[in-house]
Amino acid sequence: MESVTLAQEVLRLSPFEKAQMIDALWQSLDSAEQKAVDRAWLAESQDRLKAFRAGEIKPLDGEATIRAIAADLGQ
């Protein structure tokens, strides 16, 4: 499959499916670098969860947030 055709197909996916595709591609790259990124995201996730539980941050609706970002970008 040509990369242009593949890109067109991927762009038709839902936001969640696109994120899964990004994750799969990212993991196929340098595994040592990926481990460092995974550790950083784990620490960030733990910090965000702690802040949420402490009432320091409020949850956002994921799909509504993505729509708002897309609207800001003119898509």
Backbone as CSV, one residue per row, in Angstrom:
resi,resn,N_x,N_y,N_z,CA_x,CA_y,CA_z,C_x,C_y,C_z
1,MET,0.855,-1.181,0.000,0.000,0.000,0.000,0.893,1.234,0.000
2,GLU,0.591,2.159,-0.871,1.360,3.403,-0.931,1.152,4.213,0.331
3,SER,2.174,4.970,0.727,2.075,5.755,1.952,0.983,6.820,1.861
4,VAL,0.751,7.379,0.688,-0.296,8.396,0.531,-1.670,7.766,0.762
5,THR,-1.893,6.596,0.185,-3.159,5.884,0.363,-3.337,5.484,1.821
6,LEU,-2.267,5.006,2.420,-2.318,4.620,3.832,-2.664,5.823,4.705
7,ALA,-2.032,6.950,4.444,-2.303,8.172,5.210,-3.760,8.587,5.057
8,GLN,-4.306,8.491,3.854,-5.709,8.851,3.634,-6.633,7.945,4.437
9,GLU,-6.306,6.660,4.486,-7.117,5.717,5.256,-7.031,6.005,6.753
10,VAL,-5.841,6.298,7.224,-5.656,6.580,8.643,-6.410,7.847,9.040
11,LEU,-6.432,8.836,8.189,-7.129,10.080,8.501,-8.642,9.904,8.616
12,ARG,-9.168,8.801,8.107,-10.602,8.513,8.220,-10.958,7.845,9.556
13,LEU,-9.961,7.456,10.315,-10.199,6.779,11.589,-10.735,7.748,12.642
14,SER,-11.327,7.172,13.679,-11.788,7.996,14.806,-10.564,8.517,15.560
15,PRO,-10.744,9.539,16.379,-9.612,10.039,17.165,-8.948,8.941,18.000
16,PHE,-9.749,8.068,18.615,-9.193,6.987,19.417,-8.366,6.032,18.560
17,GLU,-8.892,5.674,17.386,-8.167,4.767,16.492,-6.880,5.410,15.976
18,LYS,-6.921,6.707,15.724,-5.712,7.420,15.305,-4.659,7.368,16.408
19,ALA,-5.098,7.565,17.648,-4.156,7.502,18.773,-3.538,6.108,18.888
20,GLN,-4.343,5.084,18.659,-3.814,3.717,18.682,-2.774,3.520,17.577
21,MET,-3.041,4.075,16.411,-2.107,3.963,15.286,-0.807,4.689,15.607
22,ILE,-0.914,5.878,16.174,0.275,6.643,16.548,1.112,5.853,17.541
23,ASP,0.433,5.278,18.540,1.135,4.506,19.560,1.845,3.306,18.942
24,ALA,1.173,2.600,18.046,1.785,1.428,17.400,3.010,1.825,16.582
25,LEU,2.906,2.927,15.852,4.048,3.393,15.056,5.197,3.841,15.949
26,TRP,4.851,4.573,17.011,5.879,5.066,17.926,6.637,3.900,18.554
27,GLN,5.905,2.866,18.953,6.541,1.716,19.587,7.427,0.935,18.622
28,SER,7.189,1.096,17.330,8.014,0.391,16.351,9.377,1.065,16.142
29,LEU,9.546,2.255,16.711,10.811,2.969,16.593,11.788,2.494,17.650
30,ASP,12.794,3.246,17.929,13.860,2.909,18.874,13.293,2.514,20.239
31,SER,13.485,1.255,20.629,12.887,0.770,21.871,13.504,1.423,23.107
32,ALA,14.781,1.761,23.084,15.407,2.415,24.233,14.793,3.799,24.439
33,GLU,14.600,4.506,23.358,13.974,5.824,23.443,12.520,5.678,23.890
34,GLN,11.838,4.659,23.386,10.446,4.434,23.755,10.309,4.166,25.247
35,LYS,11.237,3.432,25.820,11.175,3.151,27.256,11.289,4.435,28.077
36,ALA,12.142,5.339,27.634,12.286,6.619,28.328,11.003,7.436,28.213
37,VAL,10.397,7.422,27.044,9.140,8.147,26.837,8.039,7.522,27.696
38,ASP,7.991,6.196,27.723,6.984,5.512,28.545,7.134,5.864,30.024
39,ARG,8.362,5.918,30.501,8.595,6.282,31.909,8.140,7.718,32.176
40,ALA,8.441,8.610,31.242,8.036,10.006,31.409,6.514,10.131,31.412
41,TRP,5.839,9.407,30.504,4.374,9.464,30.470,3.767,8.838,31.713
42,LEU,4.372,7.783,32.224,3.876,7.174,33.452,3.947,8.173,34.605
43,ALA,5.074,8.855,34.734,5.238,9.856,35.793,4.225,10.983,35.617
44,GLU,4.028,11.442,34.385,3.066,12.510,34.106,1.653,12.056,34.447
45,SER,1.311,10.840,34.050,-0.019,10.303,34.338,-0.268,10.198,35.835
46,GLN,0.727,9.741,36.557,0.598,9.635,38.007,0.418,11.007,38.645
47,ASP,1.180,11.991,38.162,1.049,13.359,38.676,-0.339,13.923,38.401
48,ARG,-0.860,13.679,37.194,-2.189,14.189,36.837,-3.282,13.516,37.658
49,LEU,-3.165,12.209,37.863,-4.150,11.496,38.661,-4.143,11.998,40.102
50,LYS,-2.961,12.206,40.633,-2.835,12.727,42.003,-3.491,14.112,42.102
51,ALA,-3.229,14.970,41.124,-3.817,16.311,41.116,-5.333,16.243,40.968
52,PHE,-5.829,15.334,40.142,-7.272,15.172,39.968,-7.919,14.739,41.279
53,ARG,-7.323,13.730,41.914,-7.882,13.225,43.169,-7.842,14.274,44.279
54,ALA,-6.869,15.169,44.213,-6.751,16.233,45.212,-7.656,17.424,44.875
55,GLY,-8.367,17.352,43.739,-9.254,18.432,43.344,-8.541,19.618,42.731
56,GLU,-7.289,19.434,42.350,-6.502,20.523,41.778,-6.784,20.735,40.294
57,ILE,-7.273,19.697,39.624,-7.638,19.807,38.211,-8.989,19.138,38.010
58,LYS,-9.691,19.544,36.953,-11.006,18.994,36.639,-10.907,18.170,35.352
59,PRO,-11.727,17.135,35.253,-11.704,16.318,34.031,-12.318,17.074,32.859
60,LEU,-11.882,16.704,31.669,-12.442,17.255,30.433,-13.013,16.110,29.618
61,ASP,-14.068,16.372,28.874,-14.612,15.393,27.949,-13.661,15.306,26.753
62,GLY,-13.132,14.131,26.505,-12.126,13.957,25.455,-12.608,14.338,24.074
63,GLU,-13.775,13.831,23.670,-14.281,14.121,22.330,-14.613,15.600,22.167
64,ALA,-15.180,16.208,23.197,-15.494,17.642,23.124,-14.216,18.458,23.020
65,THR,-13.186,18.046,23.737,-11.907,18.757,23.688,-11.279,18.645,22.304
66,ILE,-11.322,17.457,21.719,-10.759,17.261,20.374,-11.535,18.095,19.357
67,ARG,-12.856,18.128,19.488,-13.658,18.970,18.572,-13.288,20.436,18.713
68,ALA,-13.087,20.895,19.945,-12.728,22.294,20.167,-11.368,22.608,19.567
69,ILE,-10.411,21.694,19.730,-9.080,21.897,19.146,-9.170,21.923,17.630
70,ALA,-9.929,20.979,17.051,-10.102,20.945,15.594,-10.748,22.230,15.096
71,ALA,-11.728,22.747,15.831,-12.375,24.002,15.440,-11.389,25.160,15.484
72,ASP,-10.552,25.169,16.514,-9.531,26.226,16.622,-8.538,26.161,15.466
73,LEU,-8.291,24.939,14.982,-7.351,24.772,13.880,-8.022,24.934,12.519
74,GLY,-9.332,25.171,12.531,-10.063,25.383,11.279,-10.355,24.121,10.518
75,GLN,-10.473,23.001,11.214,-10.742,21.715,10.528,-12.181,21.342,10.632
